[in-house]
Amino acid sequence: MPIAICLWIVSVLFGGLSAVAAISQIKTEKEPFPAVWMLAGSALLIAAVLCGIGKQSYDVLLALLGCAGICAAAIMNGQKSGSFHIQHHIIRIALSLLLIIGFFLF
């Protein structure tokens, strides 16, 4: 159970920080589609944590959709802005994969 708690904390931090970044971008961008996509992914990831705490069976699906949304939006933002930093996206995708595996196992 302590591993699940660590998984939930890291997931909430990842989802929360992504939500903060998305909200900041929504306020400043003229076309905020990727930011809205990231915000939706953040909400799904946090919902996955709540489902995990409540022992719901669809927490893995929510985590998968949430992490995929966050990663896809980050890639869209990088391409749109012209400052695509591959290392940043590799780290984000690796963390997302670890979170999804964690939700699957715990």
C-alpha positions as CSV (number, residue, x, y, z in Angstrom):
1,M,0.0,0.0,0.0
2,P,2.8,2.5,0.6
3,I,3.9,2.1,-3.0
4,A,0.3,3.0,-4.1
5,I,0.4,6.1,-2.0
6,C,3.6,7.2,-3.6
7,L,2.1,6.5,-7.0
8,W,-0.9,8.6,-6.2
9,I,1.2,11.5,-4.9
10,V,3.5,11.6,-7.9
11,S,0.4,11.3,-10.2
12,V,-1.3,14.3,-8.5
13,L,1.9,16.3,-8.7
14,F,2.3,15.5,-12.4
15,G,-1.3,16.2,-13.1
16,G,-1.4,19.3,-11.0
17,L,1.8,20.8,-12.5
18,S,0.5,20.1,-16.0
19,A,-2.8,21.7,-15.1
20,V,-1.0,24.9,-13.8
21,A,1.0,25.0,-17.1
22,A,-2.2,24.5,-19.1
23,I,-4.1,27.2,-17.3
24,S,-1.2,29.6,-17.7
25,Q,-1.1,28.9,-21.4
26,I,-4.9,29.2,-21.8
27,K,-4.7,32.8,-20.4
28,T,-1.9,33.8,-22.8
29,E,-2.5,32.0,-26.1
30,K,-4.9,33.0,-28.9
31,E,-5.4,29.4,-29.9
32,P,-5.4,27.4,-26.6
33,F,-6.4,24.0,-28.0
34,P,-3.3,22.1,-26.9
35,A,-3.5,23.7,-23.4
36,V,-7.2,22.7,-23.1
37,W,-6.1,19.2,-24.2
38,M,-3.4,19.2,-21.5
39,L,-5.9,20.4,-18.9
40,A,-8.3,17.6,-19.8
41,G,-5.5,15.1,-19.5
42,S,-4.5,16.5,-16.1
43,A,-8.1,16.1,-14.9
44,L,-8.3,12.5,-16.1
45,L,-5.0,11.7,-14.3
46,I,-6.3,13.2,-11.1
47,A,-9.6,11.3,-11.6
48,A,-7.5,8.1,-11.9
49,V,-6.0,8.8,-8.5
50,L,-9.4,9.3,-7.0
51,C,-10.6,6.0,-8.6
52,G,-7.5,4.3,-7.3
53,I,-8.1,5.5,-3.8
54,G,-11.8,4.3,-4.2
55,K,-10.7,0.9,-5.5
56,Q,-12.4,1.5,-8.9
57,S,-11.4,-0.8,-11.7
58,Y,-11.1,1.9,-14.4
59,D,-8.3,3.8,-12.9
60,V,-5.8,2.3,-15.3
61,L,-7.8,3.5,-18.3
62,L,-8.2,7.0,-16.9
63,A,-4.4,7.2,-16.1
64,L,-3.7,6.0,-19.7
65,L,-6.0,8.6,-21.3
66,G,-4.8,11.4,-19.0
67,C,-1.0,10.7,-19.5
68,A,-1.6,10.4,-23.3
69,G,-3.4,13.7,-23.3
70,I,-0.7,15.5,-21.3
71,C,2.1,14.1,-23.5
72,A,0.2,14.8,-26.8
73,A,-0.5,18.4,-25.8
74,A,3.1,18.9,-24.7
75,I,4.3,17.7,-28.1
76,M,1.8,19.9,-29.9
77,N,2.9,22.9,-27.9
78,G,6.6,22.2,-28.7
79,Q,5.9,21.9,-32.4
80,K,3.6,25.0,-32.4
81,S,6.1,27.2,-30.6
82,G,9.1,26.0,-32.6
83,S,11.1,25.1,-29.5
84,F,10.8,21.3,-29.5
85,H,13.1,20.0,-26.8
86,I,13.2,16.2,-27.3
87,Q,14.8,15.5,-23.9
88,H,11.9,17.1,-22.1
89,H,9.4,15.0,-24.0
90,I,11.3,11.8,-23.5
91,I,11.3,12.4,-19.7
92,R,7.6,13.3,-19.8
93,I,6.7,10.1,-21.8
94,A,8.9,7.9,-19.5
95,L,7.3,9.3,-16.4
96,S,3.9,8.7,-18.0
97,L,4.7,5.1,-18.8
98,L,5.9,4.5,-15.3
99,L,2.7,6.0,-13.9
100,I,0.5,3.8,-16.2
101,I,2.5,0.7,-15.2
102,G,2.1,1.6,-11.6
103,F,-1.7,2.0,-11.9
104,F,-1.8,-1.3,-13.7
105,L,0.2,-3.1,-11.0
106,F,-1.2,-1.4,-7.9
